Amino acid sequence: MHGHLLDRAGLLDEAHSLIGSMPMKANAVIWGALLSGCRLHRGTKLAEHVLKQLIQLEPWNSGNYVLLSNIYASNNKWDDSSGLL
C-alpha cells in the first residue's frame, strides 16, 4: 500500500527501495502497481527492471508487455515499443 502511494506521488525510486526492503518477496500485484506508476510518470528505465521481475512471476501475462509498450510509446520510444510485439 505504501509503495503504491509513493509511486502515485512520483516517488518511483523510493517505492522501488521500499519493495526491496520488504521482509517478504514482492508478488506480481506489488510489481504491477510499480509498473503502473512508471507509466504515470514515464519511468522507462525502472519499468524495464520491473517487467523483468514480472516476467519471472507471471510470464504468461501479456498485459505487462502491453503496459511497457505504452510507457515506451508515451516517451516517443517507438522502436523500443515495437520490439516488444
N, C-alpha and C positions, 0 to 999 in steps of 0.2 A: 504494500500500500504506500509506504513512504517513498519507495523508488518511483512509483507511478506519479506521485505528486511532484517529485524532483524533475522527472523528465518532462512533465507538462509545463513546468516553470522554466524550461530551457536549460536546466542544470544536468545535462546528459552525462558529463564526466562524473559528477557527484553520484548520480543514480547508478552508473556503472560501478563505481567504487563501493557503493552500498551493497550491490549484488555480490561483488567479490568478497565482501567481509561477512556475509551471512553465514551462520553456523551450518546451514544445510545447503545442498546443491540446488541451484536455481532450476526451476522447471520451465516448460515451454510458455506458460502463461506469463511468467515474470519476464523472460526474454522477449516475448511478443509485445508486452507493454513498452519495453525499452525501444524495440524496433518502431513501434508507433510513434514514440517520442522523437525518434530520429527523423521520421517522415515529417512530423510537425515542424521541426527545427532544422531540417535539411542537413542532418549529420551523416554524410555518406561514409566516412572512414569508420566510424563507430558502427554504423548499420552493417557494413561488411563483416565486422567481427561478430556482431550479434547474429547475423544469418548463419555463420559457421556454427555457432552454439545451437541454433535452432535445427540445423540440418542433422546434427548428432542426435537430437531428441526426437524429431519428427520429420525424417527425410521425405515422407510422402506428402507433406502439407505444401501444396503449390502456392497457397496464399502468401506464404513467407517470401517466395521468389517474386511474386507479383508486387508485394509491398516494397521490396528493394528496388525492383524495376521502376516503380513510381517515384521512389526517392531519387534515383538517377535522373529520371525524366524531369523532375521538378528543379534539378540543378543543371539542366541542359547537358547532361552527360549521355547523349543519345547512343553513342557507340557502346558504352557500358550497359545501358538499358537493353539494347537489342541482343547483347551477348548472353543474356540470361535465358532467352527464349529458345 
